[in-house]
């Protein structure tokens, strides 16, 4: 029989979002009885030590990373580039944070959640920890497992005949690949990496410079996916040390060519309704891609292997139709290694053989180890399908009846939202990609956090954004206020209209990645400002308009927000 334990608050996930939620709640309610459930062996989530691997570095600059109550130290030069840093330093920071904030003793590690149900007003989380079954019960629940939990594993024909390991990016760290402890290292001579993302680029570079064992490195990028990656130089401009510092300013948010969290004013009219504004927007965003292309020298780099030119992206920076990332290595060194030491292939996997990957056009790639940078499913299997529908989580079209019922419920709302979005931003008619039929319904959460049907549960870490630390903190405040009924949310009809508006904007603005309704490459600051405004918090506002628009979001600002929240909402 399972043990049963009751808590004031249960948090599922001990990554950046889960740690922040637990810490924030305890800062406000120090005597609360809370529990954090983590599937891994330690804190950190995607940044945990067990998921770190050689070549995995942060994309954010250190100065805009970390929490307000434990500043992140500048990394040593040999483990950083333009303030991007080795993932193991991030792991250590999060481990230190958990210890300093008294969170470690509140965590149950290696805790595999099998199901989450609600009985009356109590959430019941069934899990297995060290072969013991436990049911955790609580009236408040925060799901902070984020978007990088459920691996996307393509069903390769012939998988059973392949002799070597097939390792998804979630498991690269635990596999010990490219370390002195790598099992069967001597037989791992031919490495093939499948995928075009930043993670793929990192592991390809690592494989090519591996000093433990010389390898033949192959990089396979599908023809039918987003294509090759555009890597933007990490160096910031002027006072911005790192490109992500610029990305966390309000001026970048204002330059987003369609931002649903900003008001309509003369600036938005100029950018979105005049030919000069249109030209300016094209110039700004196309320059990103031009800078990335110029840095790589795809057509002129000395000593490049024949396939190197196939890495040249034709993606639109403005529409984000391909993969983009910050290049946290010296550009000349990185591109020389890729050009001269990596065999690049474009094509589709047909099948696997004993020691080969066979493409659909018949080409064969000698392969001893297949590394998958194929991303993650945006799925929450711990909830039943009917409960996922109630909470506004993505539903697969495999569940045809519920899938169609959800689409029918939202069809009129989405149609009204479509008219509103296209009236405000007429050029969103001109997407460079055709509208793609979605296999899943999008997230339908108010402010990407709260189900319209139930404020006793919150989902953190759903948005794809540039600075997890800041978003985690603001989302934590908002979730706590909503769960405690400290703020009056709009009625259900108004919340659903807002959700339809944001998901429709997402699909139109980001045609390649906006289907799930959670992309915000440039809109992060406007999104968090909107939540802070709903909370009635003002201490983050700068002394002058210029500082308000041009200063990055610094972690230290959140200390004032916490105290303001406490004074406004916490009694006693």
Secondary structure as the mmCIF struct_conf table of DSSP 4:
data_model
#
loop_
_struct_conf.conf_type_id
_struct_conf.id
_struct_conf.beg_label_comp_id
_struct_conf.beg_label_asym_id
_struct_conf.beg_label_seq_id
_struct_conf.end_label_comp_id
_struct_conf.end_label_asym_id
_struct_conf.end_label_seq_id
STRN STRN1 UNK A 3 UNK A 7
BEND BEND1 UNK A 8 UNK A 8
STRN STRN2 UNK A 9 UNK A 12
BEND BEND2 UNK A 15 UNK A 15
HELX_RH_AL_P HELX_RH_AL_P1 UNK A 16 UNK A 28
TURN_TY1_P TURN_TY1_P1 UNK A 30 UNK A 31
STRN STRN3 UNK A 34 UNK A 37
BEND BEND3 UNK A 39 UNK A 43
HELX_RH_3T_P HELX_RH_3T_P1 UNK A 45 UNK A 47
BEND BEND4 UNK A 48 UNK A 48
HELX_RH_3T_P HELX_RH_3T_P2 UNK A 49 UNK A 51
TURN_TY1_P TURN_TY1_P2 UNK A 54 UNK A 55
STRN STRN4 UNK A 57 UNK A 57
BEND BEND5 UNK A 59 UNK A 60
HELX_RH_3T_P HELX_RH_3T_P3 UNK A 62 UNK A 64
BEND BEND6 UNK A 66 UNK A 66
STRN STRN5 UNK A 67 UNK A 67
TURN_TY1_P TURN_TY1_P3 UNK A 68 UNK A 69
STRN STRN6 UNK A 70 UNK A 70
HELX_LH_PP_P HELX_LH_PP_P1 UNK A 71 UNK A 76
HELX_RH_3T_P HELX_RH_3T_P4 UNK A 77 UNK A 79
STRN STRN7 UNK A 80 UNK A 81
TURN_TY1_P TURN_TY1_P4 UNK A 82 UNK A 83
STRN STRN8 UNK A 84 UNK A 85
STRN STRN9 UNK A 86 UNK A 86
HELX_RH_AL_P HELX_RH_AL_P2 UNK A 87 UNK A 100
TURN_TY1_P TURN_TY1_P5 UNK A 101 UNK A 102
HELX_RH_3T_P HELX_RH_3T_P5 UNK A 104 UNK A 106
STRN STRN10 UNK A 107 UNK A 108
BEND BEND7 UNK A 110 UNK A 110
STRN STRN11 UNK A 111 UNK A 119
TURN_TY1_P TURN_TY1_P6 UNK A 120 UNK A 121
STRN STRN12 UNK A 122 UNK A 129
TURN_TY1_P TURN_TY1_P7 UNK A 130 UNK A 131
STRN STRN13 UNK A 132 UNK A 138
BEND BEND8 UNK A 139 UNK A 139
STRN STRN14 UNK A 141 UNK A 143
TURN_TY1_P TURN_TY1_P8 UNK A 146 UNK A 147
BEND BEND9 UNK A 148 UNK A 149
STRN STRN15 UNK A 150 UNK A 151
TURN_TY1_P TURN_TY1_P9 UNK A 157 UNK A 158
HELX_RH_3T_P HELX_RH_3T_P6 UNK A 159 UNK A 161
BEND BEND10 UNK A 164 UNK A 164
STRN STRN16 UNK A 166 UNK A 168
HELX_RH_3T_P HELX_RH_3T_P7 UNK A 169 UNK A 171
HELX_RH_AL_P HELX_RH_AL_P3 UNK A 172 UNK A 175
TURN_TY1_P TURN_TY1_P10 UNK A 176 UNK A 178
BEND BEND11 UNK A 179 UNK A 179
TURN_TY1_P TURN_TY1_P11 UNK A 180 UNK A 181
TURN_TY1_P TURN_TY1_P12 UNK A 183 UNK A 184
HELX_RH_3T_P HELX_RH_3T_P8 UNK A 185 UNK A 187
STRN STRN17 UNK A 190 UNK A 194
BEND BEND12 UNK A 197 UNK A 197
HELX_RH_AL_P HELX_RH_AL_P4 UNK A 198 UNK A 208
TURN_TY1_P TURN_TY1_P13 UNK A 209 UNK A 209
BEND BEND13 UNK A 211 UNK A 213
STRN STRN18 UNK A 216 UNK A 221
BEND BEND14 UNK A 223 UNK A 226
BEND BEND15 UNK A 228 UNK A 228
STRN STRN19 UNK A 229 UNK A 233
STRN STRN20 UNK A 235 UNK A 235
BEND BEND16 UNK A 237 UNK A 237
TURN_TY1_P TURN_TY1_P14 UNK A 238 UNK A 239
BEND BEND17 UNK A 241 UNK A 241
STRN STRN21 UNK A 242 UNK A 242
HELX_RH_AL_P HELX_RH_AL_P5 UNK A 243 UNK A 247
TURN_TY1_P TURN_TY1_P15 UNK A 248 UNK A 248
BEND BEND18 UNK A 249 UNK A 249
HELX_RH_AL_P HELX_RH_AL_P6 UNK A 250 UNK A 255
BEND BEND19 UNK A 256 UNK A 258
TURN_TY1_P TURN_TY1_P16 UNK A 260 UNK A 261
BEND BEND20 UNK A 262 UNK A 262
HELX_RH_AL_P HELX_RH_AL_P7 UNK A 266 UNK A 273
BEND BEND21 UNK A 274 UNK A 274
HELX_RH_AL_P HELX_RH_AL_P8 UNK A 275 UNK A 296
TURN_TY1_P TURN_TY1_P17 UNK A 297 UNK A 300
TURN_TY1_P TURN_TY1_P18 UNK A 302 UNK A 303
HELX_RH_3T_P HELX_RH_3T_P9 UNK A 306 UNK A 311
TURN_TY1_P TURN_TY1_P19 UNK A 317 UNK A 320
BEND BEND22 UNK A 322 UNK A 322
STRN STRN22 UNK A 323 UNK A 327
BEND BEND23 UNK A 329 UNK A 329
HELX_RH_AL_P HELX_RH_AL_P9 UNK A 331 UNK A 341
STRN STRN23 UNK A 342 UNK A 346
BEND BEND24 UNK A 347 UNK A 347
STRN STRN24 UNK A 349 UNK A 352
BEND BEND25 UNK A 354 UNK A 355
STRN STRN25 UNK A 356 UNK A 359
TURN_TY1_P TURN_TY1_P20 UNK A 360 UNK A 361
BEND BEND26 UNK A 362 UNK A 362
STRN STRN26 UNK A 364 UNK A 366
BEND BEND27 UNK A 368 UNK A 368
STRN STRN27 UNK A 369 UNK A 372
STRN STRN28 UNK A 376 UNK A 377
TURN_TY1_P TURN_TY1_P21 UNK A 381 UNK A 382
BEND BEND28 UNK A 383 UNK A 383
HELX_RH_AL_P HELX_RH_AL_P10 UNK A 385 UNK A 391
TURN_TY1_P TURN_TY1_P22 UNK A 392 UNK A 392
STRN STRN29 UNK A 396 UNK A 396
TURN_TY1_P TURN_TY1_P23 UNK A 397 UNK A 398
BEND BEND29 UNK A 399 UNK A 399
HELX_RH_AL_P HELX_RH_AL_P11 UNK A 400 UNK A 424
HELX_RH_3T_P HELX_RH_3T_P10 UNK A 426 UNK A 430
BEND BEND30 UNK A 432 UNK A 433
HELX_LH_PP_P HELX_LH_PP_P2 UNK A 434 UNK A 438
BEND BEND31 UNK A 439 UNK A 439
STRN STRN30 UNK A 440 UNK A 440
HELX_LH_PP_P HELX_LH_PP_P3 UNK A 441 UNK A 443
STRN STRN31 UNK A 446 UNK A 446
TURN_TY1_P TURN_TY1_P24 UNK A 447 UNK A 449
STRN STRN32 UNK A 450 UNK A 451
TURN_TY1_P TURN_TY1_P25 UNK A 452 UNK A 453
STRN STRN33 UNK A 454 UNK A 459
BEND BEND32 UNK A 461 UNK A 461
BEND BEND33 UNK A 463 UNK A 463
STRN STRN34 UNK A 464 UNK A 464
BEND BEND34 UNK A 466 UNK A 466
HELX_RH_AL_P HELX_RH_AL_P12 UNK A 468 UNK A 483
TURN_TY1_P TURN_TY1_P26 UNK A 484 UNK A 485
BEND BEND35 UNK A 487 UNK A 487
HELX_LH_PP_P HELX_LH_PP_P4 UNK A 489 UNK A 491
HELX_RH_AL_P HELX_RH_AL_P13 UNK A 492 UNK A 509
TURN_TY1_P TURN_TY1_P27 UNK A 511 UNK A 513
TURN_TY1_P TURN_TY1_P28 UNK A 515 UNK A 516
BEND BEND36 UNK A 517 UNK A 517
STRN STRN35 UNK A 519 UNK A 519
BEND BEND37 UNK A 521 UNK A 522
HELX_RH_AL_P HELX_RH_AL_P14 UNK A 524 UNK A 535
TURN_TY1_P TURN_TY1_P29 UNK A 536 UNK A 536
TURN_TY1_P TURN_TY1_P30 UNK A 539 UNK A 540
BEND BEND38 UNK A 543 UNK A 544
HELX_RH_AL_P HELX_RH_AL_P15 UNK A 545 UNK A 550
BEND BEND39 UNK A 551 UNK A 551
TURN_TY1_P TURN_TY1_P31 UNK A 555 UNK A 556
HELX_RH_AL_P HELX_RH_AL_P16 UNK A 557 UNK A 569
#
